[in-house]
Amino acid sequence: MGTSWHVTYIPGHSPLASADVRAGIQAQLAAVEDSMSTYIGESEISRFNRQPVGEWLALSPDFVTVLRAALKVGQSSDGAYDVTVAPLVNRWGFGPDPLRGQPPSGEEVQALLQQVGQDKLELDAENARLRKRAPVSIDFSSIAKGYGVDRVAEYLLQQQIDDFMVEVGGEIRLSGVSPRGDLWRIAVEQPDPAGRSMATAVALTDRAVATSGDYRNFFELDGRRYSHSIDPRTGYPVLHDLVSVTVIHDSAMLADAWATALIVLGGEQARAVAEANGLAVYFIRRHGDEFIATHSSAYWVYANSVKLQQEPWES
């Protein structure tokens, strides 16, 4: 997945030694990579991306689960989330290839948009197969890490390990209590590219947390700032003032995908979609040199926690 993983756990009643737990965790993540990594030539996702238009490809249950979730988030976000957006992301210089000279022209963006759209995918979930109606490709980088977190969490629970924190590339899932004997304390980073500080923190258990933002991955050219968050509906980087979105959810997979969708939507539209879908979300917007924090109605219900750092809030 091009990132690192970290797990903290209390052994509890598990009969496994730590080395065996580590091997089991690695096996869960390797299974996700073998299915969903575009860096592996014979992964399911790579084989589908090479598949001719109109031909069915048999899928594993894991792949079907992730794709169904991605398609649902795409539909519920009015198309702001789309796992076929990779050609645009790559052309803007945020994929495997660096930016080639100037940003794409309007004509090039329009051409690339013809290669984007989840409506060009046909999923037959009942028979676990997929085909494309047009020459599109899939990239699960905005959801597979979260799914990997969920798989590791389920593995630990099966080993009678009930108290843990799983983190893969910044996506987190929590269970039980921390080694201190209290709730897990999770900080939300202030979206300041000049340094690292905490915007707020919550105490959680039995929840997943994912954050998406544009404050670390961007470039500037001719005095203009280009975010890595590409709107699949327009083909351009987002320009709004929403710079960080943190989603709390039962599922790390869905928290991961929704954080991406909401950062693309931006501002009041992101807030409206979060409310419509009952999502617990902490938003940070940039206003000049200041950051303004807001939250959805469900945020405190899901957090079920104490605030560890007091700061001004805007309801």
Secondary structure, DSSP 8 states (H G I E B T S, - for coil): --S-EEEEEE-TT----HHHHHHHHHHHHHHHHHHH-TTSTTSHHHHHHHS-TT--EE--HHHHHHHHHHHHHHHHTTTS--TT-HHHHHHTT-SSS---SS---HHHHHHHHTT--GGGEEEETTTTEEEESSS-----TTTHHHHHHHHHHHHHHHTT--EEEEEETTEEEEES--TTSS-EEEEEE---TT---EEEEEEESS-EEEEEESSSSEEEETTEEEES-B-TTTSSB--SSEEEEEEEES-HHHHHHHHHHHHHH-HHHHHHHHHHTT-EEEEEEEETTEEEEEE-TTHHHHH-S-BSS------
